Amino acid sequence: MAEKNSGTPVYGIAVAAQLSGVPEASLRLFEAKGLLAPSRSEGGTRRYSDDDIERLRRVTDLRDEGVNIAGIRRVLDLQDENAGLRDELAEGRANRSGARADRD
């Protein structure tokens, strides 16, 4: 059996709402405000991945802390940028380590 990728869109909006404890209307609002970007099926149905559900949890945590929609979007953008930079740094370190091993 193939391993499930956390980015694979598998959940419909009703299941995503149930998993996250967030009403479907809020999921639609968060998407409209650019906080979530679920995939779409060929028929246009929203499909959420485990990554989307995790992002939704980050959104609701920030909302519960009193952060407004614009602030949430900015925090998420910065968190995503930070994660990307960390990945690049780790990749660069791995490449340097591999180059040292080849030299030795």
Contacts in CASP RR format, 6 or more apart in sequence:
PFRMAT RR
TARGET T0000
AUTHOR 0000-0000-0000
METHOD contacts of the structure
MODEL  1
MAEKNSGTPVYGIAVAAQLSGVPEASLRLFEAKGLLAPSRSEGGTRRYSD
DDIERLRRVTDLRDEGVNIAGIRRVLDLQDENAGLRDELAEGRANRSGAR
ADRD
4 10 0 8 1.000
4 50 0 8 1.000
6 49 0 8 1.000
6 50 0 8 1.000
6 51 0 8 1.000
6 54 0 8 1.000
7 49 0 8 1.000
7 50 0 8 1.000
7 51 0 8 1.000
7 52 0 8 1.000
8 49 0 8 1.000
8 50 0 8 1.000
9 38 0 8 1.000
9 39 0 8 1.000
9 47 0 8 1.000
9 48 0 8 1.000
9 49 0 8 1.000
9 52 0 8 1.000
10 47 0 8 1.000
10 48 0 8 1.000
10 49 0 8 1.000
10 50 0 8 1.000
11 19 0 8 1.000
11 47 0 8 1.000
11 48 0 8 1.000
11 49 0 8 1.000
11 52 0 8 1.000
11 53 0 8 1.000
12 45 0 8 1.000
12 46 0 8 1.000
12 47 0 8 1.000
12 48 0 8 1.000
13 24 0 8 1.000
13 27 0 8 1.000
13 28 0 8 1.000
13 38 0 8 1.000
13 45 0 8 1.000
13 46 0 8 1.000
13 48 0 8 1.000
14 24 0 8 1.000
15 48 0 8 1.000
16 22 0 8 1.000
16 27 0 8 1.000
16 38 0 8 1.000
16 46 0 8 1.000
16 48 0 8 1.000
16 52 0 8 1.000
16 53 0 8 1.000
16 56 0 8 1.000
17 23 0 8 1.000
17 24 0 8 1.000
17 26 0 8 1.000
17 27 0 8 1.000
19 53 0 8 1.000
20 27 0 8 1.000
20 53 0 8 1.000
20 56 0 8 1.000
20 57 0 8 1.000
20 60 0 8 1.000
21 60 0 8 1.000
22 30 0 8 1.000
22 56 0 8 1.000
22 60 0 8 1.000
27 36 0 8 1.000
27 38 0 8 1.000
27 46 0 8 1.000
27 56 0 8 1.000
30 36 0 8 1.000
30 56 0 8 1.000
30 59 0 8 1.000
31 37 0 8 1.000
31 38 0 8 1.000
31 46 0 8 1.000
33 69 0 8 1.000
33 73 0 8 1.000
34 73 0 8 1.000
35 55 0 8 1.000
35 59 0 8 1.000
35 69 0 8 1.000
35 72 0 8 1.000
35 73 0 8 1.000
35 76 0 8 1.000
36 48 0 8 1.000
36 52 0 8 1.000
36 55 0 8 1.000
36 56 0 8 1.000
36 59 0 8 1.000
37 52 0 8 1.000
38 46 0 8 1.000
38 47 0 8 1.000
38 48 0 8 1.000
38 49 0 8 1.000
38 52 0 8 1.000
39 46 0 8 1.000
39 47 0 8 1.000
39 48 0 8 1.000
39 49 0 8 1.000
40 46 0 8 1.000
40 47 0 8 1.000
41 47 0 8 1.000
48 56 0 8 1.000
55 76 0 8 1.000
58 76 0 8 1.000
58 79 0 8 1.000
59 72 0 8 1.000
59 76 0 8 1.000
62 71 0 8 1.000
62 72 0 8 1.000
62 75 0 8 1.000
62 76 0 8 1.000
63 72 0 8 1.000
67 75 0 8 1.000
END
